Every structure is written in C-alpha cells, then in structure tokens.
Amino acid sequence: MAARCAASWWKPTVPASAPRMSTENGPCASVTSSLSLQDVKIPKENLLPGTEGLKSALMCLNQARYGIAWGVIGAAMACYDCALQYSLFRKQFRDQPIASHQLVQQKLAWMITEITKAQLLALQVGRLKDEGRVQHFHISMAKRNNVWMALECARMARDILGANGIADEYPVFRHMANLESVKTYEGTHDVHTLIIGAAVTGIDAF
Ligand SMILES: Cc1cc2nc3c(=O)[nH]c(=O)nc-3n(C[C@H](O)[C@H](O)[C@H](O)COP(=O)(O)OP(=O)(O)OC[C@H]3O[C@@H](n4cnc5c(N)ncnc54)[C@H](O)[C@@H]3O)c2cc1C
C-alpha cells in the first residue's frame, strides 16, 4: 500500500462512502463512520513526498497513541477528583463520610498512585521523543498502561459514587464509556501487549 493523498475521495464521482455509525455507548463528541472504498484508483501524482508505503501511514499512529497516553490521564484525574469530593460529602452509617472507611480510602490511594505513575511514564516517553530515541514499543507501553489505568480509575470512581455513578449528573460514567472505546482504538490493549512482547523476546506472537 502506498501512502497517497486521496483528496478526491469526497467527490461524488469516486466510489467511496463513509456512513455514520451510532456511538451512543461511546464517544459522542466526534463523528465515527465506517469507510468503504470500491475500485478506487489514486493517481501517482497524488503520492505523498518522502513516503515508504504502509510504514509511513502507520508512523502517524505513534503520535496519536502518545497523545492518548496523556489524554486519558485527564479522564482519570476527573474521575478521581469526583470520587474524592463525593466520598467526603456522602454520609452513610453513623453519619460518617464514606471517605472515612478504609476500603474507600484504599480505592482513592490506588487511583492517585496509578495516576502519578502514568504521568511519569508519559513524561519519560516524552523525554525519549524529544531526544529522538523513542521506539514504537515505548509508546505501546504508555498507551496500554495509561488507558487501562484510566479505565480502572473510572470503574472505581463509579463504584464509590454508588447508584449516582451511573447518573448523568456526574462525569464518571461518561468517561468510563469513552475509555472503553479508547481501550480498543489506536491499537487494542492486547495488541499492544503483543508489541511489547515482541520487543522484549524478539518473537512476534501476532
Ligand atoms: C470510537 C472508535 C473510533 C475509531 N476511530 C478510528 C479511526 O479514526 N481510524 C481508524 O483507522 N480506525 C478507527 N477505529 C477502529 C479501531 O482502530 C479498531 O476497532 C481496532 O484497531 C480493533 O480492530 P477491530 O475492531 O477490527 O477488532 P479485531 O481486530 O477484530 O479485534 C477483536 C479482539 O481480538 C483481539 N485480537 C485481534 N488480533 C489478535 C491477535 N493477533 N492476537 C491476539 N488478540 C487479537 C483484539 O485485541 C480484540 O480484543 C475506531 C474504533 C472506535 C471504537
């Protein structure tokens, strides 16, 4: 596959379509469509300069995945902050805030620790990028870990909020549903596991 600029896709004469998909259970802020190309021919003059086929097209994924590794930390922080405030406010049994219970504190302690670790991982990958030393498997590690961490934070926060965890009034369930999609796109969690596994063993398990 060559990396070609197909600006003409959107002209009605080209046999391509992008029917919009329903994403009610996932991200609602961006349009998600399936893309169908039928007998599309892109002229040679549309070849992007300096490209080397599929490798060039896939290189942009390193940028997007790196951005995701940072972005999901924001979702995790929003969930943590919401759960912390809620646990200090919500009183159950003996008129005590639920934040006074060890099991709730354990969840909050886990969340803030994992958020901090994720920040350090993303920061280190950023440093490697700045030095021109980053490898695709470094980025896989950051995307895989940080999305998992954020999803776990969202699930724990949802749990701390009790029944309110599913209410629109709070942002937690929205983040959780969004993060379920992020776990899949830009390379699934398991595929990034295989990328890291191949890097450390030298054996492709795909
Ligand atoms: C909201 C959203 C937005 C998206 N946006 C884009 C976009 O802008 N551009 C784009 O190109 N794509 C986009 N995608 C597609 C996304 O990248 C794919 O859904 C993703 O790569 C997984 O592919 P798939 O759905 O075909 O699942 P599959 O490849 O069928 O995978 C299904 C399951 O099988 C596992 N699996 C697959 N192969 C292996 C293997 N060899 N070994 C072990 N396990 C395996 C996967 O880990 C996963 O758990 C988007 C998806 C979503 C949900």
The ligand as an ORCA input file, in Angstrom:
! r2SCAN-3c Opt
* xyz 0 1
  C     -14.753      5.084     18.640
  C     -13.798      4.476     17.658
  C     -13.094      5.298     16.788
  C     -12.210      4.740     15.866
  N     -11.533      5.588     15.020
  C     -10.717      5.073     14.087
  C     -10.019      5.930     13.176
  O     -10.130      7.157     13.240
  N      -9.247      5.361     12.223
  C      -9.093      4.004     12.138
  O      -8.373      3.532     11.244
  N      -9.730      3.165     12.984
  C     -10.525      3.666     13.960
  N     -11.181      2.817     14.832
  C     -11.017      1.371     14.655
  C     -10.097      0.736     15.682
  O      -8.755      1.107     15.459
  C     -10.304     -0.794     15.602
  O     -11.611     -1.057     16.078
  C      -9.268     -1.546     16.419
  O      -7.997     -1.489     15.802
  C      -9.649     -3.009     16.595
  O      -9.955     -3.575     15.366
  P     -11.296     -4.407     15.216
  O     -12.454     -3.620     15.719
  O     -11.319     -4.915     13.807
  O     -11.119     -5.638     16.237
  P     -10.402     -7.013     15.942
  O      -9.107     -6.808     15.222
  O     -11.397     -7.941     15.361
  O     -10.068     -7.463     17.440
  C     -11.074     -8.016     18.299
  C     -10.352     -8.624     19.515
  O      -9.410     -9.627     19.087
  C      -8.114     -9.324     19.572
  N      -7.112     -9.699     18.584
  C      -7.078     -9.366     17.253
  N      -5.980     -9.889     16.679
  C      -5.293    -10.548     17.647
  C      -4.075    -11.278     17.691
  N      -3.309    -11.433     16.605
  N      -3.687    -11.829     18.850
  C      -4.446    -11.664     19.958
  N      -5.595    -10.982     20.006
  C      -6.016    -10.424     18.856
  C      -8.121     -7.812     19.816
  O      -7.145     -7.446     20.792
  C      -9.547     -7.585     20.310
  O      -9.624     -7.896     21.674
  C     -12.037      3.338     15.794
  C     -12.729      2.497     16.695
  C     -13.586      3.066     17.629
  C     -14.303      2.139     18.592
*
